[in-house]
Amino acid sequence: MKLTKLILLVISIAVLNTGTSLLYSKNNNAINNIECTQTITGKIIDKENGTPVLDAFVSVFLNEVEIKIAKANINGEYTFDLKCNASYKITVKSSRHFNNSKTIKTSGIDNNTLNINFELNPTCFQSISGVITNELSKEKIEDANVTLQLDGEDIESVKTKSDGAYSFAIKCNTNYNIIVSKDNFIKDFYGFTSTKNNSDSSSHNFILEPECIQTISGNLLNKVTKEPLSGEIKLYLNNIETETIKVNNNGKYSLKFQCTTNYRIVATKPNFKEDSYYFLTDFIENKQPDYYNLKKDLLLEPNECFQVVFGKVLNKNTEQIIPNSTVSLLYQGHEIKTFQTNNDASFLFNIKCGLAYELTSSNTEMNASSITFKASNKKNDKLNKDIYLEEKDCNQTINGIVVNQNSKEPISNATITLFEGTSEKNKITTDTNGTYSFKVNCETSYKITTSNAEFNSNEISFTTNKKRDNAISKNIELKPLDCNQTISGIVVNQNSKEPISNATITLFEGTSEKNKITTDTNGTYSFKVNCETSYKITTSNAEFNSNEISFTTNKKRDNAISKNIELKPLDCNQTISGIVVNQNSKEPISNATITLFEGTSEKNKITTDANGTYSFKVNCETSYKITTSNAEFNSNKISFTTNKKRDNTVSKNIELKPLDCNQTISGIVVNQNSKKPISNATITLFEGISEKNKITTDANGKFSFTASCNTKYSINAIADNYTLNTKVITTNTERDHNNSVKIELSEKECNQKVSGIIRDKESKKPLANTTITLYQNNQIIASQTVGNDGVYQFPLECSSTYKLSVFKNNNLESFRLKTAQQHNRTLTLHFDIEAPACMQFINGYVLENISNNPIPNAKVSLLNYSKQIKNVITDSNGAFYFQIDCNTTYSIIAEKLNYTKAQKNLVSTSTISHPHKMDLVIEPIVKISEKNGIQYIETNPILFELDEYEITNEVKAELNKIIFNMNQNPAIKIEVNYHTDSRGPDKYNLELTKNRANATKDYLISKGIESNRIISNGFGETKLLNNCSNNVKCTELQHSKNRRTEFIVKK
C-alpha cells in the first residue's frame, strides 16, 4: 500500500512539473500526453439537396485504430480536438447515405482550427428481374440456381419456381454479374452495370442451352491376340493434353468430353506401340441416345519378334520363273502389303512370329493362286514359300452395233448368229441400243450373219489373232426394205361443206416442195408418200383463206391416209390505228393499255409500243369503243363506226392527261463490318435544310419515306454506339419509282475482357496447368493453360456471345456469356472445379520364386485390415491391377493351388493417381507320390515342341518344382527318365529322349543343383507300358501312356 501511494505521488509531481493535463482515450486504457492540440470541425451535407445529414456518425482513426467517435448535431456539424503533427483518417457513416472518408495531417501550430466538410451521396437501389427459358423446348425452367455476384464473388442466390422468374435488389452505378446454372445445362453468365437512377428496374432473360456431354468408351486390346490390356489413355484437345486415365486389367475405359469439339485419344503401354483415334463431335437436336455414347476399341500392337518369308513365283507346268507378278501378304483376310516381282520373280516380306498368313499372286498371263502358312515362334526365322501359277485360257471379245444403213440409227431385235466354219456357236438379239457382243477364241476364223424383218440380211467374216483379252469392234449395217403410202382427200368450203375445184394443193417434205396439183370438179386430191416421213400440205384459192396441214407417215408399207381440207371464205375487214400522246407535251406514251369494245363485249386488248402507236383489225359496218389507260395518266375513251369498204384504214390519235408524280425512298441500315441490320436507328429526311420526316428502323434495319419526283434529299442515319452517316439522293421524274438506299454505320470502338481464377471448389486454391477454352459459334477461338496462380484472361468484343469451358478431372464446367455494349468493361468469372476423388493404383506381377517367371491364373486379393475389398485373377502375363483410395492401409495376398501364399502391406499416400509397383513371389508346393515302392516327384506333363528339346518357359515352370523340392531336401537325389511312344524310328526316338534328359539336367544345374545329385536317362521306346510296339495299331490314348517323364527320388 505504501509503495502504490509513492508511485502515484511521483506521477503527480511529474505532471505538475511539465505543466500538462491528462486526456483519456475512448477506451480509457491509455493516457496521452498532449503538448500541442488543434481543432477540426466541419459540416456533413446531402450531396444532392444540400441539406444537413442529421444521423451521421463521424469516426477518427489513428494508425487504423478508431480513437474518437461523435454524432453530428441538428445542423450536421461535428468537432474534435486532435494532436499536432499527426495523420488521421476521418470516416462518416449514415444509414441513408454511402460512407465517405478523408485523410488529413495536422500542422505544428497549437490551437489551430481545420475545417473539413463532407458531402454524402444518398443510397440508391434498383431491381433486376427476368425469366429462365430452355433454348430447345422454350419452356420455363424450374429450380434453376440464379446467383448475384459482386467483384466475382457470390452475394445472393435464389431458385426459380415453375414460372422460371428471378429478381434481385441491387445498388445503383455498380458492376454486377449474374450466373444461372442447372444440372444438364450450360451455365449462363451476364455482366452489367446498374444505372445511376434510384428505383430503376431492369430486365434480363436467360436462355439456357442444354449441356451436350458425350462419352467415348471401349476396350484396350492386344492387337494380335485381342486380349484385354491394362494401360494408360490420354485425352487431347487441340493437341493439348486435358485428361489421363488408367486402364486396369479388364481393358475397359470411358471418357467424357464436350460436343462440337475436335479430340484425340492416345493409348499407351510399355512394350506396345501406341494407338490413337481422332474424332470431331457435334450437337444435333433429337439425336438417338447411343449417339452420345461413342464406342471405340483401341488396339496396341506388341513389340514382338519378326521373321522373313521369301520365295519365287513359278509356272506350275514348266516350273520356270514368272517375272513381273504381283504378290500380296494377307492377315485375317486383310491385305497388309503388296510386292511387285522383278526379272528373277522373287519376293520377300517381313512378318510377325506365331501368326497365320496368306500369300496371293497374280499375273496378267496367269490365273491367280494363293497359299497359307503359319510363322514359327522363332525370332529372325526365314521361311521359303514358292507360289505356282497356271496359264490362263486365251479369249477375245467381238462387239459392235447393228445400224440402219440409211439413217445410221441402231436397230433393236436384230438376230445375230456366230458361226465357226459351218457350226453355229452362238445366237443373240440386239438390245434397244442395237449392240451385240460375243466371246471368241484366239487364232480362229468366224462368220456373223445379221437379219431383221424390216431390213435386208448381212454377213461379215473375221479371224482373231493370238493376243489374249483383245477386243474387236465391228459395226454391221442393214439396208431397209422400200416403204410407200398414199394420202388423199377432198377440199371443201368450211361454211357450206361444198367441194372446191381449182384449189392448188402443194406437198412439202420439210421446206422442199415434193409435188403440186389442182383439185378436180369434185375437189379431190391424192399424193404418193414415203413411210416414216413428216410432210406439210398447203391449200389455196383466190376466194378463200389458205390452209395448211401437217402429218407424219408411219412405217406400215402401202398404208392409205385420208385427210379432208376445209377453206374459210375471206372476211370484210378494216384497220383502225393511231398514236397515244401526252396531252401536255404531245410526246408518245408507251405501255398504254388500249381496249377495243363492240357494244359491251371486249374484242381485243393491246399495249402501245415505244412510239405510242396502236392498231386493231375491225369488221366492216360495225360500231366500236376504244378505252385507253396508263398508270401515269388519266384514262380516255373514243367511239367510231366502220363503213362497208374492205381493207379501209381509219386513223384516230388519243390524248391522255398526266397524273401527279410521287416516289418512295426505302433502304436498310447495316453494320459496316458485319453487314448485319441495325434496328432502332434514327433516320431523318431533309429537303435542303428543312426536316421533312423522321422515323426509326424496324427489327430488320429497314426504313421507307414518300418523296416527290425530281427533288434532291439528304438522309441522316444514327444509332446508339454508332457514328452518324449521311446519304444524298435526287429523285427522277418516274412516278412511283422506288429509290433504294443502303446506309452503313461504323461502330464506335468497343472491346471488353473476361478474367478470373480457375480454382478448387472447396479450398479456393488455384488449379495450375488447367486448360480453359473460349468458343464462339461452336468454334474454338482461343485456348489458355493457366500458371500456378490459376489466372486466365481473354479479350472479347462487345455485343457478342461466347462460351467458356474448362475440362478437368474428367468433368466439364462451361459458361455461356453475352457481352454488353460497354467499352473497356472487365468481366470477372471464376471457375470453381470439384476435386476428383483421391484414387491411386497398384499394379504388378505374381512371379515364381526360382525362375522369376510370371504365374497366370493366380488369385490376388485386396484387403483393408481383415475386410476383403476385391480379388482378381492374373492374366496370361501374370499381371494384376487394383484401384485404391488414398490414405488407406491395405494388404495384398497372392495365392494359387500347389503354391505358397505371398503377402505385402501398403499404406497409400495423399497424391492423386500415384502408382504403386508391387510384385508378389510365390513358391511351388511339390507332392511326392509312391508306386510299387518307388517315390516320384509329381509334376504336370512336360511338353516339348515337336522334334525339339529346348527348355521353354512352360517346361521351366514344372522343373522349378523339382528345384524347390531338392532345395527343401538337400539329402535326396533324383533320376530323370524320358520315354517316347513307338511311332517314329527307334534310333531317332532314343536320341531325342537322351537330348531332352541332358537338357533337363543342364537346367537343374544352372539353378544351383549339384550335378552328382542328378541322373539323366533317355530310353526312347524301349520301356513301353503297354503292347503298343512297332507295327501294332493303337489309339492315341494308348500311345500317350508311353510318352512320359519320370522324376524318381533316390536317397
ZADOSE-541947 format. One record per residue (C-alpha): x, y, z; residue in one letter. Coordinates in pm, whole numbers, plus 50000, padded with zeros to 5 digits. Example, Ala and Ser with C-alpha at 12.3 -4.5 7.8 and 13.67 -1.06 7.14 Angstrom:
2
512304955050780A/513674989450714S/
***
This chain:
1051
500005000050000M/502825023850080K/504565015349752L/501375023249550T/500975057049713K/504615065149644L/504225057149272I/501105079049239L/502925107249415L/505865105349176V/503495105948874I/501595136149010S/504795155449072I/505995147848719A/502725160048567V/502745192248766L/506355199948676N/505625196948296T/502515218548302G/500435193548101T/496935179048152S/495585143148140L/493325131147848L/491705096747849Y/491225078947523S/487905064147411K/488675030647567N/490145045847884N/493145022747870N/495835047847770A/496865082247880I/498085106547612N/500465134247690N/499245162747455I/501665191047426E/500055207247114C/496405204747008T/494315216046715Q/490595215946642T/488935200246340I/485365209546260T/483045206945964G/479585200845827K/478035169545678I/475525176045399I/473485156445145D/475265159644809K/472045160444607E/469885185644803N/472505203245020G/470635196845348T/472405186745673P/472715149445741V/471325145446092L/472065108446157D/475735109446055A/478405094246280F/481985107046250V/484925084646349S/488615094446384V/491285067746316F/494955069346418L/497155041646277N/493995022446169E/492675023546532V/489405041946600E/490185067346878I/487165090746870K/483535088946755I/480785115246763A/477315121646618K/476655152446407A/474275178346562N/470965190646418I/472895212946180N/475035183746062G/478105197646236E/480895179646421Y/484105189646609T/487205171446752F/490445180946930D/493485163546776L/497265162246822K/499545184446619C/501825169146353N/499805136946315A/497995118546031S/494345109046080Y/491585092745879K/488075106045928I/485125083945823T/481485094945802V/478625069645804K/474865074145760S/472085048245731S/470625066345427R/473895075445253H/477065059945122F/480105062045352N/482795088445288N/486365090945419S/489165116345411K/492785115745534T/494225147245697I/497515157745853K/497545183246133T/500205210546138S/502535220246422G/500565252046512I/498935249846858D/495195257646881N/494875258246501N/491395250946357T/490805229446043L/487515229945854N/486715196845675I/483225193345521N/481765160645392F/479265155145109E/477425121845125L/475785105444826N/472305092344908P/472005054744890T/470415043544561C/468685010044498F/467254993844191Q/465954959644085S/466744934943810I/464484906043713S/463924881343433G/462884846443325V/464954814843264I/463944795242949T/465054762342788N/466614770742449E/465274739442277L/461844733842435S/461134771042503K/459704760142840E/460314779543164K/462984763043380I/462134754743741E/464754750644018D/467444769543826A/470114784644055N/470424822243995V/473414838344170T/474224875644202L/477954883644215Q/479874914844316L/483574915844222D/483334879544109G/482124866444445E/478624853844533D/476454877744740I/472954863344692E/471314832644534S/467714823244451V/465984793044294K/463384797744021T/459884784044062K/457604769943794S/457394804043621D/461194804643578G/461354840243723A/464064856243939Y/464564890844097S/467344909144286F/467614942644466A/470854959944359I/472744992144422K/472945019844166C/476005025743949N/477614992144042T/479144963843840N/477404930243892Y/477424895343745N/474504870943735I/475214833743688I/472424809143608V/473044771843649S/471084739543643K/472094703443607D/472444692243242N/472524728343113F/475454750743020I/475834778543277K/474934813343154D/476774845043261F/475594881143237Y/477744910843340G/476144945243371F/476434979643531T/473384993843709S/472265029143620T/472615059843844K/468855064443889N/467165054344212N/464345028744185S/465155019843824D/464174984643724S/465914964743451S/465224931143291S/467444903643153H/466104869843042N/468354839343027F/468084811742766I/469894780542885L/471384757042630E/471054720142725P/474524707142801E/475844683342539C/478204658542703I/479264627742514Q/481264597742623T/483624575042441I/484194540542581S/485564507542471G/488304482542535N/492084483942530L/493104452342347L/496164433842228N/496044439041851K/497324404041783V/495544382342042T/492564405642108K/493084400142483E/492274429542718P/495224450442838L/495914474343123S/497484507243024G/497034544843007E/494744566542789I/495224603942737K/492604628142601L/493884657142386Y/492014688942288L/493744707242002N/496934687542078N/496814698442444I/496584670242697E/493484675542911T/492954642543090E/494754609843169T/493114577943295I/494494544243400K/493004512743245V/493004481443462N/493394445243360N/489874441643219N/490854466842949G/487684487842980K/487824525942964Y/485394555242950S/485954592842895L/483624622842895K/484024651742651F/482164681842513Q/480184681842187C/481254702441881T/484974698541952T/487984681241796N/489534654642019Y/492234628142006R/492714598842244I/496044580742270V/496514546642436A/499944535842559T/501524506442741K/505174496642788P/506444472442522N/503504480542293F/503064505342008K/500604533142089E/497184536141921D/495264568641869S/491854579641747Y/490774613641615Y/487144624141626F/485014655441573L/481764656641766T/478724677941706D/475484686541881F/472354678941681I/468904681041833E/466904648741860N/469904625641815K/469394589441915Q/470664582142270P/473514559842151D/474914589541955Y/476104604542282Y/477944572542377N/480624566042116L/482264531842107K/485874526942006K/488244498242084D/491934507642090L/494404481541970L/498004480642093L/500444461141883E/503124442642084P/506764449742010N/507374413141932E/509654391841720C/509734392841339F/510624368141065Q/511064368140687V/509054348940430V/510534347040080F/510154327639759G/509584328939382K/506584328839151V/506794298138921L/504884283038628N/503074252238763K/503574232638438N/507134242238342T/508444253438687E/510024283138510Q/510044316738691I/507254341938614I/508654377538636P/506584409438685N/503994392738907S/502084408539196T/502444391239535V/500284401939831S/500604393140201L/497284389540389L/496474385640758Y/492954375340865Q/491714382940513G/493124418540508H/495894428440269E/498974440440463I/501504446340185K/501934441239811T/505184432839629F/505914435639253Q/508464409339147T/511314418238915N/513014397438646N/514044369638889D/510384365839008A/511464367039375S/509584383239666F/510224389440037L/508054401040330F/508714408440697N/506164390240915I/505394386041285K/506154354141469C/503424329241551G/500734343041317L/498884326441029A/499224344140692Y/498104340540329E/500204347640018L/498414355339691T/499984360539350S/498604372339015S/499904379038665N/498144391638353T/499024359538168E/498274335338453M/495464325338687N/495824338839042A/496864314939319S/497274316039698S/498904296239977I/498514297840358T/501174292340623F/501854298940990K/505024315741111A/507004298841385S/507804314941720N/511504317041639K/512854352341608K/514514361241273N/513444327941122D/513374325840739K/510574307540557L/510804297440189N/507364297140022K/507224294339640D/503934301739461I/502854282539149Y/500584298338882L/498694281638593E/498384297438248E/495094314338156K/492934304537854D/493274327837550C/489994345537475N/488924376937293Q/485724397037250T/483984409336935I/481274435436974N/479594463236781G/476314479936686I/473794470036418V/472594502136244V/470244513335967N/472394518335654Q/470504549835563N/469794567335895S/472704551736090K/470274546736380E/470684514936593P/468444485136511I/466954466136805S/465734430036789N/468154420836506A/469164384036518T/472994379436529I/474384344436471T/478064334836523L/479494306036312F/482854288436336E/483064272335991G/479564257635940T/478984252336315S/476684276936487E/478434287936809K/476024313936950N/472884333836866K/471714366337031I/469324395436969T/470404431936975T/469124453637261D/467414487737231T/470824503337155N/471464478336873G/474544464137047T/475864428437039Y/478874410437191S/480434375537159F/483304358737347K/485614341137094V/488824320637097N/492204333736984C/493544324836636E/490154312836498T/488054321936187S/484394331936238Y/481344343636039K/478484365636169I/475044367435999T/472534395136087T/468784396636000S/465654417436082N/462154416435927A/462384453035818E/465844450435662F/467914430735411N/470224404935582S/474024409535602N/477084387435665E/480664395135786I/483754372935843S/486844377836063F/489824359136212T/491104365236568T/494814369536647N/496814354436937K/496524384437176K/494764374537500R/491764396237605D/491874415337275N/488664434537194A/487464435736829I/484894461536722S/482744455436410K/479594475336338N/477044459936098I/474844479935859E/471454466835733L/469724482135431K/465974489535493P/463304474935266L/461454501235048D/458234515535205C/455484538135040N/451994550535135Q/449154572034983T/447444603335120I/444184616234961S/441094636835043G/438604664534940I/438954702534968V/435614717935086V/434084751935184N/434284754835563Q/430834770335585N/428794751535316S/430904719435306K/430684720234923E/433774707734726P/436154734634593I/437554728934243S/440734745234110N/442274747134458A/446084744834446T/447464716334668I/451224716234736T/453084687734916L/456234696635116F/458824674435288E/460474698735525G/460994730235316T/461344710434994S/458354710734757E/457704674634651K/454534678234436N/451804703134333K/448314695234189I/444914711734135T/441644697534263T/439154684834008D/435434693933993T/434854670834291N/437574688534494G/439644656434529T/443454653034554Y/445954624034604S/449764620634667F/452174591134693K/454444594835003V/457284576135183N/456924557535514C/458124573135839E/458364608235692T/456954642035801S/455024662435540Y/453124695135507K/450234702435262I/449254738635174T/445904746535003T/444964779934839S/442154795534628N/441574831934537A/438134832134710E/439274815935033F/441774818635311N/444684794635265S/445044764235492N/447904741835593E/448004707135745I/450944685335864S/451244648135910F/453814620635961T/453574586835797T/454144555235999N/456274525635894K/453374504635762K/454054496835400R/451214505835145D/449184523635413N/446394547535286A/445844580535469I/442674601535427S/442704638935513K/439954663435401N/440834700535395I/438444729435476E/438954765235343L/437334795335508K/435844822235278P/437584856635300L/436054882535550D/435394920735510C/437874937935744N/439274972835807Q/442054987136023T/441965014436290I/445285028436412S/446835058836574G/449195072836842I/448595077437216V/450235110237328V/450765131137646N/448095158337643Q/450595183737777N/453855175537599S/452335157837293K/455045131137340E/454045095037259P/453115072737555I/454465037237559S/452915008637757N/449425024037743A/446654997437754T/444225000437455I/440994980237476T/438584975837182L/434854970237261F/431994960637029E/428964970937236G/429814958037585T/431904929237457S/435704932737478E/437144922837138K/440864929537181N/443454944837417K/446954956437327I/449784977937469T/451365007237283T/454925003437167D/457855027037233A/456385051136972N/452965051137137G/451285035036833T/448385010536831Y/446394991836562S/443254969636554F/441664948936278K/437884955336275V/434824943536080N/433024964935820C/429794983035912E/430244979236291T/430205003636589S/433185002336831Y/434515019137151K/438215022637248I/439375028837611T/442975039437687T/444775037838028S/448285041538173N/449455041738537A/450965076638486E/447905092038319F/444135096438345N/442115072438124S/440335083137794N/437545068837572K/436635072837197I/433835057436976S/433565051336597F/431605031936328T/433235014936024T/431795016735666N/431494987535427K/434734992835236K/437034961535261R/440634969035376D/439775005535462N/442155022435717T/440795045635991V/443235068736182S/442475081436538K/445085096436777N/444335095837154I/445485121337416E/445985112537791L/446295137538076K/449305130438318P/448745121038691L/450625137838983D/454225123539049C/455455107439378N/458205082339461Q/459485061139751T/462875062039923I/463495029440112S/466535011540238G/468364993440513I/470865004140778V/473654978640842V/476794974441048N/479744984640829Q/481844954740937N/479414926140994S/476794938240739K/474114928540992K/471004950941004P/470744977341278I/467344981241443S/466135013241621N/468445035241415A/467085071041375T/466625081041008I/465925117840924T/464905130240575L/465915165940477F/464995186840172E/467635213540180G/467835223940547I/464185215540610S/463455183640802E/460705165340614K/460365133340819N/461985112741097K/461505075341158I/463195045441330T/464395013741155T/462474981841225D/463864949141363A/465354941641018N/467054975840995G/464644987740723K/463025022140666F/460855039240400S/459855075340305F/457435090440049T/459175117039834A/458405139939540S/459745133739191C/462715153539062N/463835165539409T/467165164539599K/467165149839953Y/469705141740226S/469235112740470I/470925111840815N/471275078340998A/472505073841354I/472205046641624A/473485040141974D/477205031941973N/477475041041602Y/478715072641426T/476435094341207L/476335088040832N/474615108640559T/473425098740213K/472325123239936V/469785112239675I/467965130239389T/464685115539268T/463985112938894N/460775120738705T/459395085038706E/456145082338903R/456065056039185D/459735048739135H/461455032439435N/464845046639530N/466835020239721S/469445032039972V/471885011840184K/473465030840474I/476435016040658E/477205027741012L/480625022641168S/480745010741527E/482315031841794K/485275012341933E/484054987242193C/486094959342349N/485944940442677Q/487804912742852K/486934884143083V/489284871743350S/489194850643660G/490794822443853I/490404785243798I/490354771544150R/489414742244370D/485744744544469K/486344737144837E/489734752744917S/489524781044659K/493194773944581K/494314779344216P/494424748643990L/497674752343796A/498194737843446N/494464737143372T/493294744143016T/490424768442952I/488894772342604T/486944801442453L/484294793242189Y/482234814741954Q/479624799341724N/480824764841838N/484314772441706Q/487414774441928I/488854809641903I/491344808742191A/492744784842449S/495004790042753Q/496734768143010T/496894787243339V/500014790243552G/500454784943924N/498164814444006D/495294798543810G/494554832043641V/493204833743284Y/492204863143063Q/490614866142717F/489844897342508P/486194899742396L/484134920242153E/481094939542272C/477584926942196S/478854891642130S/478034857142266T/480774833342384Y/481194800742569K/483994793042818L/484814756942904S/487194740343149V/487804702843128F/489384689743446K/489284657443645N/487074642143369N/484464668843449N/483334696943221L/482464731743351E/481014755743091S/479604791143093F/477814809642816R/478224847442837L/476994876942632K/478884909842638T/477074943142653A/477854974342451Q/480184989242713Q/483774997442618H/486704986042839N/484464965743070R/486244937343256T/484094907343344L/485194886643644T/484284849843620L/485894823743846H/485724786543772F/485294765244084D/486184729243995I/485264699644209E/488334679944315A/488464644044189P/488174615644432A/491664607644553C/492494574244396M/495764555444344Q/496764523644164F/498514491044244I/499874470643957N/502364442843945G/503034406243871Y/502794373244054V/506144355643998L/507574321244063E/510494323544309N/513104303344124I/512854314443761S/511104347543826N/508614336743557N/505104352143570P/502304329643700I/498954332943520P/495564324843679N/496784332444032A/494264347944273K/495254382044415V/493144396744699S/493004432544825L/492144436845195L/491604466445424N/492734451845754Y/490744419045759S/487954430345525K/488304418045166Q/487774446644919I/488304428944587K/490064399444426N/491324394444070V/492874366543863I/496244373343698T/496274374543318D/498434353943082S/501414376043175N/500844371143550G/499774407743583A/497214421943828F/495784456743892Y/493814474344171F/492404509444210Q/492654520744575I/491714550344795D/494304575044919C/495504575045283N/494364539245346T/496064507645478T/495894476645257Y/497114440745244S/497694423144910I/497744384844910I/498654362144615A/497784325044612E/497464295744373K/496854258544409L/500124239744478N/501934272344561Y/502674290244887T/500874323044967K/502604356844948A/501504388945123Q/502614425445118K/501234455345307N/500804490745177L/499744524645313V/498594547145027S/499654583745019T/497634615444955S/498864620444597T/496144616244333I/496804588544075S/500044578144244H/501074543644110P/502374515844338H/504524488844174K/504274456244360M/505404420944264D/504404390644472L/506654359944467V/505194325344545I/506894291444575E/505664258544427P/504484231444667I/505624197944526V/503954164744609K/505844131644629I/503884100244540S/504834063644577E/504124035044337K/505443999644363N/507844010844635G/509314038744414I/508884075544510Q/508114100944234Y/508064139244240I/504724149044087E/504604174643804T/502284183343522N/503184166743188P/506454180043045I/505564191942692L/508274199742438F/507744214042088E/507614187341813L/511104172941748D/512574198541996E/514404196042328Y/514704233442409E/513634242142768I/510664265742719T/509014287142990N/506244261143024E/508854233943085V/510744256243330K/507564260943538A/507464223343605E/511224218643651L/511204246643910N/509024224544127K/511804198444119I/514374225044212I/512204237244504F/511834201744638N/515564194444608M/516424226944785N/514004217845064Q/515534182845089N/519324185845033P/519884148745103A/517864135044813I/518964127344458K/516764122944154I/516724101743842E/515264118943534V/513814094643278N/512294104342939Y/510214079742729H/508524081242385T/505854060242218D/506724035441938S/505914058341649R/508934071141463G/512314054341404P/513704036341711D/517104052841688K/515594087441644Y/513314083341948N/516214071442163L/518394100642062E/515544126042120L/514874113942477T/518584114942564K/518774150842440N/515734160642648R/517144143542958A/520504161042919N/518804194942861A/516774189743180T/519914181143380K/521714211943245D/518824234343352Y/518724220043706L/522494225143739I/522144261043613S/519774267643908K/522274255744169G/521584218344195I/524844198044219E/525424175343918S/526114144844141N/522504146844264R/521074141743912I/520954110443695I/519524116043345S/518304088543113N/516694087742768G/515004054342697F/513194062342371G/510584034842312E/512494007342496T/510274007242809K/506704007742685L/503904004642946L/501593985242709N/501723964442391N/501803994142150C/505113984841992S/506183988641629N/503513979441370N/500863974741639V/497713995541577K/496854015741889C/494694045541979T/496134079742058E/495224074542424L/497154041842433Q/500224058242274H/500034087542518S/500574064342816K/504054056342682N/505064092842634R/506114102542986R/508724119143207T/509694104843544E/511434121643840F/512394092944074I/513614101344427V/516884084444527K/518094085244889K/
***
